[in-house]
Amino acid sequence: MVASAALDNSEGVTTAEMPTVVDQVAVARLYGEPLFTLPNDLYIPPDALEVFLEAFEGPLDLLLYLIRRQNFNILDIPMAGLTRQYMSYVDEIRQRNLELAAEYLLMAAMLIEIKSRMLLPPKHVAQGQEAEDPRAELVRRLLEYEQIKLAAARLNALPQFGRDFLVAQAYIEQSLQPRFVDVNVSELQEAWAAILQRAKLVQHHKISREELSVREHMSQVLKRLQGHRFVEFEDLFNPAKGAPVLVVTFIALLELAKETLIEITQAEAFAPIYVRLAYAPS
């Protein structure tokens, strides 16, 4: 609905003639000045208030409205009556919004063309065929538009998020103890094989005999883990010392795990393996 109103000040209403202000609430404004009460000599022209009850989304919407209002058969449209009603509406909007009327004028030209083609004799066609109806293209567009409009109305009637309903949400903060995935034997073997592979890359030409103590390396591992919450499995090995030291260190880790002095954990599958001191429950 579009409405507009105008006040004529031809009678010369001045501020000095205005009644006394009662509640400081202006009922209207005249040339920017507030009017707190209506003057006795107020004159409103007949065309000051205009109301358009019908609002259309385009030329096809207007044509469909006119056809449905007059109960015309959409497959047999009386072009003379429809064009007359359509042009009366276009003349109204041309006086107020020429830019809006341009689209409607294009459809008006199409209606006039169809009307003129219907006045001409039909073209000769082969026997057994019907002459092409000049209104066929317009009817097709009107039917397609009506189907789309009805489908849009059905979609708009469905409940919409944010308009008809909202989704309730609640945030619950939970403090959970992290649970680490148990390390299986195959993953431990793969990690050990990777360490051995890197150890083979370090070659020494000096041949020496060295007696290595598993207990001594167990003590070294425990000292290495002290003061750390977690130590990565690979950081406990030094490939530069050669494969014998790596083997003894690995055996020391297995002995410590067997005696439950250390814990070997992994956060998830294929994640790095960590070693930490085992804490006995109090």
N, C-alpha and C positions, 0 to 999 in steps of 0.2 A: 504494500500500500504506500503511495507517495502522496504527501499532502504539503501544501504551501499556503501561507497566509500573509497578508500585507495590511498595514494600517495606513490610511490616507490622512495626511496632516494638513489638508487644504484649508481647514477651518482656523488654523493658526493657534493651536493650543500652546500656551507658554507655561514656563515653570511657575510663574507667579500665580496663575489661575488654578493650579493643581490643589486638590483638597489636602487637608492636614494628614501627615503620615501617621498611620495607626500602629502597625506592627513591624515596620521596617522591612517588609517583604514585598518586593516588586512583583506586580501581576503581569507586566509586559515592559518592553523597552521601545522607545520611540527615538530614532536617530541616535542610539547609544545612551540616551538618558532614561533612567528607570521611571516607570509609572507605578505608583503604589495604589492608586484607585483609578477606575475607568472614568474618563471625562464624560460629562452629560451630552456634549455635542459630538460624540464619536460617530464617524461615518465609515462603514465598511463597504467597499464596492462589491457588486455582485460576483465579479470574477476573482475576488481576493482569495477565496478558498477553493482549491481544486483537489479532488480526490479521485485517484485511479484505483478501482477495486481489483481489476484484472492485471496480473503481472505474467508476462510470457517470457520464455527462455529463448525464443527465436521465431523466425517465420513459420517453420513447421509446427511449432507448438501453437501458434495463433491459428493456423489453418485447421489443425486437428480440433482445437476448441470450437471454432465456428461450425465445423462439420458435425461434431457430436451434439452441440447445442441445438442445431436445427434438425437433428435426426436425419441427416442426409445419408444416402447409401454411398459409402466410400468407394465402391466399385463403379458407381454411376453418378459422379459429382455434377450438379448443375453449375457450370462454370460462371454463368452470368450473375446469379445471386451471390455465389461465393466471392467472386471478384469485387462486386459492389460493396459487400460488407468488409472485405479485407482492405480496400482502398480507403474506406471511411476511417478505419483505425490508423492506417499509415498517415493520413492527412493530419490526424491529431498529434502524433508523435513528431512529425516533421516540423511543427511549429515550436517544439520545445527542445528537441535533441536531434539535430540533423545528422550527427555522427551515428547515433543509434538507428536512425531511419534508413541509413544506406543499405544495410543488410535486408531490411524489409522491402526496400524499393527494388532490389534485385529479384526477389520473389514475385513482386507485383508485375515486373516485366515478363517473367515466365508465365504468370497466369494470363496476361493479356495475349501473349503469343499462343498459348494453348487455345484460348477462346477464339482467336482469329483463325487458327488452323481448323477448328471444328466448323467454322462457317464455310470453308472451302469444300469443294466436292472431294470425296475420298479418292485416293490414288488407285489405279487399276492394279489388281493383283491376279495371280494365277487362279484358275478355277478350283474351287474347293477350299480356298484360304480366305481368312477374314482380314479385312483392312486393319492396319495398325491404328489403335486408338491413341490420339494425341495425349490423353490423360494417363496413359499406362505408366510412364516414368514417374509422374507425380504421385500416383497411387502407390507405387512400389516404395517410394521414399517415405510416404506417410505411414504405411504399414510397418516398415522397419523402425521408424522413429517411435511409433506407439509401442512396439514390442520392447524396445530398449527402455522407454520411459516406465513401462509397467515392471520390467525386471529391476530397474533402479529403485522403484518404490518398494518392491518386496525386499530388496537388500537393505534399504533404509529402515524398514520395519523390524528387522532382526535386532536383537540386543547388541549394543556396541560397547566395547570397553572404553571407559572414560566418560561415556554419555549416559548409559543406562545402569552400569554396574562397575564396581571396582573390585580388584583382587586384594583380599586381606593378606598382609604379610607380617610376620613376626620374626625377629632375630633373637636367637637363643645362643648365648655365648657359653661354650663348653670347654672346659680344660681337661683334655684327655692325655693320658700318658702315652707317648709314642711307642708303638709296637714294631720291633724290627723283625724282618723276615729271617727265618733260620737259613743258614748256609748249608747247602748239601755238599756231598763229597765230590761230585763232578765239578762244581764251581770252584771248590778249593783246589782240585787237581789242575784245572785250567789256569788258575792264578799262579800256581807253583810252576807249571810248564812255561808260562810267559816269563817268569823270573829266570828260569834256567836258560831260556833262549837268549835273553839279554846277557846272561853271564858268559855264554859261549863266545860272545862277540869280543870279550876281553881276553886276550891271549898273553901268556907269560912264557918266556923262554928259560927262566931260571927254575931248575928242578930242586926242590927241597922237601924234606920230610918234616912234617909238623904233626904233633900230637894235639888233638883238639878234645876239649872236655865239654860234654853236653851240659853238665851241672854249671860249669862256668858260664856258658852261653845262656843258660836259663836265668842266672843271676843278672847277666847283662841285659836281657830282655826286660826283666822286672824293673831294673834301674831305668831303662829307657822309657817304660810306661809310667813311672812315677811322675807326678806333677802334670800329667796330661789326661784329659778326659777320654780322648780317643786318639789313636795313632793308626795311620793307614798301614795296611798289611805290607805293602811294598816298601814302606819307609824303614821297616825293621831289617831289611837286607841291604848289604853293600856289595854290588856285583864286582867292584874293583878288588875285593879280597879273594876272589876265585870261587869255584864251585864247591870245594870241600867245606869252606866256612859257611856257604849258603845252606849246604845240606845239614850241617850240625845245627845251624840256627833254626832251620825248619823243624828238625827233630826236637829241639828245645821248646819250640812253640807247641808242638803236639804233646809233649810231656806236661807242660804247664796247663794246657787245656784239659788233659786227662786228670790232673790233680785239682782241677777247678780253681786254679789260681788266676786264670785270665778268661775273658769272654771274647769270642770271635763273632761279630755281628755284621749284618748287611741290611740296609734300609729297604731295598727292594731288589727284584730280580735284575741281574746284570749291573747292579750298582757297585761302587767300590767297597771292598771288605775292610772293616776296621777292627782293631784289637784294643781292649782296655783291661784294666785290672778288675778282678771280680771282687765284689764287696759282699762280705758275709752278713746276713741279716742280724740285726741286733736283738 
